Amino acid sequence: MPSIVTITFNPCLDISSSVDALLPEKKMRCAPLVYEAGGGGINVARGIKKLGGNPLAIYLAGGNNGATLQSLLEAESLDTVLIDTGINTRVNVTMVDKSSTLQYRFITAGNPINEISLEKCIRALEELSNVEYIVVSGSLQTGLPHNIFERLSAIAKQKKAKLIIDAPTEVLKTYPIKGAYLLKPNLNELSMLAGKEELQDDEIIDVARIIISRNVCEVVVISMGPAGALLVTKDITERFITPMVKAKTTVGAGDSMVAGIVMHLASNKDIKEAVRFGVACGTAATLNEGTQLFKIEDAEKLYRAIRTL
């Protein structure tokens, strides 16, 4: 049975391409379209698989897009549990303007989750054995109960597994979290959790420790973009500084970071080494166009170059 399980409530079919220049009211010739399976938990599972792990990706999808999603995951030899919603899965589009190298991301909303699909997803998780890590990553669509993270936390506790959550601001605003192992907000999300528009540098660690003291989680890993990341636990504070790189995209960087962290934790590395490797994977993902995640050789090279404070 898999030791790492990812859950994606709101997956998508990622389509990426490029044009010479993005112009209004003009027909623009696109490069060949690239189709990839997307959604936070799915991308984390893809990253773990790339690193030699054998995760199980549970996700809710349906329709023709859901079938395409499943075929893409099968092509990557990823173990999955598909909860068929009967509703066509959303599509996200990433377009690169080659004249400016700017990237444009068009994100569609997911369809509401019905109770039957949700309970099938929960049951699929409950029936698994020997699970060590449960990763919930990505956006949530309407229809999920207010206590969804509390339910997942209870399942993780019952299985003696560690719950890891990487969710955007709108999710953190709406769904309370208690008893997770690790939370990976960015600076904006951490500010929101603190009830502030912006945090000063000297406030970041204090806010993270308050979150830990409220039993939201045991570990806070704050992603800081080009500035690296900050690890905070009850007893540890460590800053990870990445070398300067020429980023081509930010798509998949956060999911790659989570994949690196989880894979190292599952390999019995300590939390400092796990976060260091996660930061390397996240930074490596920015070197690739589209949604290709990271190359292992890039991640290993960056891992050796990361400084800590």
C-alpha positions in Angstrom: 0.0 0.0 0.0 1.2 3.6 -0.6 2.8 5.5 2.2 2.0 8.8 0.6 -1.5 9.8 -0.5 -2.5 13.0 -2.2 -6.0 14.4 -2.5 -7.1 16.8 -5.2 -10.6 18.1 -4.8 -10.5 20.5 -7.7 -8.2 19.1 -10.4 -7.9 20.5 -13.9 -6.7 19.8 -17.4 -3.7 22.1 -17.9 -3.2 23.4 -21.4 -0.2 25.5 -22.3 1.2 27.2 -25.4 2.9 30.3 -26.6 2.4 33.1 -29.2 4.8 35.5 -30.8 2.9 38.4 -29.3 -0.4 38.6 -27.4 -2.5 41.2 -29.2 -6.2 42.2 -28.7 -8.7 41.4 -31.5 -6.1 39.6 -33.6 -5.8 36.0 -34.7 -2.7 34.7 -33.1 -0.9 31.5 -34.2 -0.2 29.3 -31.2 2.6 26.8 -30.7 1.4 23.2 -30.4 -0.8 22.7 -27.4 0.7 20.8 -24.4 -1.8 18.9 -22.3 -1.0 17.9 -18.7 -2.8 16.7 -15.6 -3.1 19.5 -13.1 -4.4 20.4 -9.7 -2.3 20.7 -6.5 -2.4 17.2 -5.1 -2.0 15.7 -8.6 1.1 17.8 -9.2 2.5 16.9 -5.8 2.0 13.2 -6.7 3.6 13.7 -10.1 6.6 15.3 -8.4 7.0 12.5 -5.9 6.8 9.9 -8.7 9.5 11.8 -10.5 11.7 11.6 -7.4 11.3 7.8 -7.3 8.3 7.6 -4.9 5.1 5.6 -5.4 2.3 7.9 -4.3 -1.4 7.3 -4.7 -3.4 10.3 -6.1 -7.0 10.5 -5.1 -9.0 13.0 -7.1 -12.5 14.0 -8.2 -13.1 14.4 -11.9 -15.6 13.7 -14.7 -16.6 14.1 -18.3 -14.3 14.1 -21.3 -11.8 16.3 -19.6 -11.7 13.9 -16.6 -11.1 11.0 -19.0 -8.2 12.9 -20.6 -6.8 13.6 -17.2 -6.9 10.0 -16.2 -5.2 8.9 -19.5 -2.4 11.5 -18.9 -1.9 10.1 -15.4 -1.8 6.5 -16.6 0.8 7.6 -19.2 3.0 8.7 -16.3 2.4 5.3 -14.5 0.8 7.2 -11.5 -1.4 5.1 -9.2 -4.7 6.8 -8.9 -8.2 6.5 -7.4 -10.6 8.5 -9.6 -13.9 9.6 -8.0 -16.1 10.1 -11.0 -18.3 13.2 -10.4 -20.1 12.9 -13.7 -19.4 16.6 -14.4 -16.8 17.7 -16.9 -13.5 18.7 -15.2 -12.3 22.3 -15.6 -9.6 23.5 -17.9 -6.8 26.0 -17.1 -4.8 27.7 -19.8 -1.2 29.1 -19.6 -0.1 31.2 -22.5 3.4 32.7 -23.0 3.9 35.9 -24.9 7.3 35.3 -26.5 7.8 39.0 -27.3 7.8 40.0 -23.6 8.4 36.5 -22.1 5.4 37.3 -19.9 3.1 34.4 -18.9 -0.7 34.7 -18.8 -2.7 32.2 -16.7 -6.4 31.7 -17.3 -8.0 29.8 -14.4 -11.5 28.4 -14.5 -13.6 27.6 -11.4 -14.4 24.0 -10.6 -17.9 22.6 -10.4 -19.5 22.2 -7.0 -18.8 18.9 -5.2 -21.9 16.8 -4.4 -22.1 14.9 -1.1 -22.0 11.5 -2.8 -18.7 12.2 -4.5 -17.2 13.7 -1.3 -18.2 10.7 0.8 -16.7 8.3 -1.9 -13.5 10.3 -1.6 -13.4 10.1 2.2 -14.2 6.4 2.1 -11.4 5.7 -0.4 -9.0 7.4 2.0 -10.4 5.6 5.1 -10.0 2.2 3.4 -6.3 2.6 2.8 -3.7 1.1 5.2 -0.1 1.9 6.1 -0.5 5.5 5.1 2.2 7.8 6.5 1.5 11.1 4.8 -1.7 12.6 3.5 -1.2 15.7 1.3 -4.1 18.0 0.5 -3.1 20.6 -2.0 -4.8 23.1 -4.3 -8.1 25.0 -4.4 -11.4 23.8 -3.2 -14.7 24.3 -5.0 -18.1 24.9 -3.4 -20.0 22.0 -1.8 -17.3 20.9 0.6 -18.4 21.0 4.3 -16.9 23.6 6.6 -15.2 20.9 8.6 -13.4 19.1 5.8 -9.9 19.7 7.1 -11.1 18.6 10.6 -12.4 15.3 9.1 -9.2 14.7 7.2 -7.1 15.5 10.4 -9.2 13.0 12.3 -8.5 10.3 9.7 -4.8 11.1 9.7 -4.7 10.9 13.5 -6.6 7.5 13.4 -4.1 6.2 10.8 -1.1 7.8 12.7 -0.3 9.6 9.5 0.8 13.2 9.0 -1.5 15.7 7.3 0.2 18.3 5.0 -1.9 21.1 3.7 -1.0 23.6 0.9 -4.1 25.7 0.1 -4.7 29.2 -1.3 -5.9 32.2 0.6 -9.6 31.7 -0.1 -9.5 28.2 1.3 -7.6 29.2 4.4 -10.2 32.0 5.0 -13.1 29.6 4.8 -12.1 26.2 6.1 -10.6 26.0 9.6 -7.5 23.8 10.1 -6.7 21.9 13.3 -4.2 19.2 14.0 -2.3 19.2 10.7 1.4 18.3 10.7 2.6 20.9 8.1 1.1 24.0 6.6 2.8 25.7 3.6 1.5 29.3 3.2 3.2 32.0 1.2 3.7 35.4 2.8 0.3 36.7 1.6 -1.5 33.7 3.0 0.4 33.9 6.3 -0.6 37.6 6.5 -4.2 36.7 6.0 -4.0 34.0 8.8 -2.7 36.8 11.0 -5.5 39.1 10.1 -3.1 41.7 8.5 -2.7 43.0 5.0 1.1 42.7 5.2 3.6 41.3 7.7 6.9 43.0 8.5 10.0 40.8 8.5 10.2 40.8 12.3 6.6 39.6 12.6 6.7 36.5 10.4 8.3 34.1 12.9 6.0 35.3 15.7 2.9 34.8 13.6 4.0 31.3 12.5 4.6 30.4 16.2 1.1 31.7 17.1 -0.4 29.4 14.4 1.6 26.5 15.9 0.5 27.3 19.5 -3.2 27.2 18.3 -2.8 23.6 17.2 -3.3 24.5 13.6 -0.1 22.5 12.7 3.3 21.5 14.1 5.4 22.9 11.2 5.0 26.1 9.1 7.0 26.4 5.9 6.6 29.9 4.4 7.4 30.1 0.7 8.9 33.5 -0.1 9.3 33.3 -3.9 12.8 34.2 -5.1 13.8 34.9 -1.5 13.6 31.2 -0.6 11.6 29.9 2.3 11.4 30.0 6.1 10.9 26.9 8.3 9.3 27.5 11.7 8.5 24.9 14.4 8.1 25.2 18.1 11.8 24.9 18.5 13.4 25.6 15.1 13.7 28.6 12.9 15.7 28.3 9.7 15.9 30.4 6.5 16.7 28.9 3.2 18.2 31.2 0.6 18.2 30.1 -3.0 20.7 31.2 -5.7 19.5 33.6 -8.3 18.0 31.8 -11.3 16.3 33.0 -14.5 12.7 31.9 -13.9 10.6 31.0 -16.9 7.4 30.3 -14.9 6.0 30.0 -11.4 3.5 27.2 -12.4 4.0 24.1 -10.3 6.7 25.6 -8.1 4.7 25.3 -4.9 3.6 21.8 -5.7 7.2 20.8 -6.5 8.3 22.2 -3.2 5.7 20.1 -1.3 6.7 17.0 -3.3 10.4 17.5 -2.3 9.5 18.0 1.3 7.2 15.0 1.5 9.6 12.7 -0.4 12.5 13.5 1.9 10.3 13.1 5.0 9.2 9.7 3.8 12.8 8.8 3.3 13.4 9.5 7.0 15.3 12.8 6.5 14.8 15.4 9.2 12.6 18.4 8.7 15.5 20.8 7.9 16.8 18.6 5.1 13.3 18.0 3.8 12.5 21.7 3.5 15.9 22.4 2.0 15.2 19.8 -0.7 11.7 21.0 -1.2 13.0 24.5 -1.8 15.4 23.1 -4.4 12.6 21.3 -6.2 10.4 24.4 -6.1 13.1 26.6 -7.5 14.0 24.0 -10.2 10.4 24.0 -11.4 10.7 27.7 -12.3 13.4 26.8 -14.9 10.9 24.9 -17.1 8.2 26.4 -19.3 4.6 25.3 -18.9 3.6 22.9 -16.2 6.5 20.4 -16.5 7.4 20.6 -12.8 11.2 20.2 -12.2 14.1 18.2 -13.5 15.9 16.1 -10.9 19.3 17.2 -12.0 18.3 20.9 -11.5 16.9 20.2 -8.1 20.1 18.3 -7.0 22.3 21.1 -8.2 20.2 23.8 -6.5 20.1 21.7 -3.3 23.8 22.0 -3.0 23.8 25.7 -3.6 21.1 26.7 -1.1 22.4 28.7 1.9 20.8 28.6 5.4 20.5 31.2 8.1 
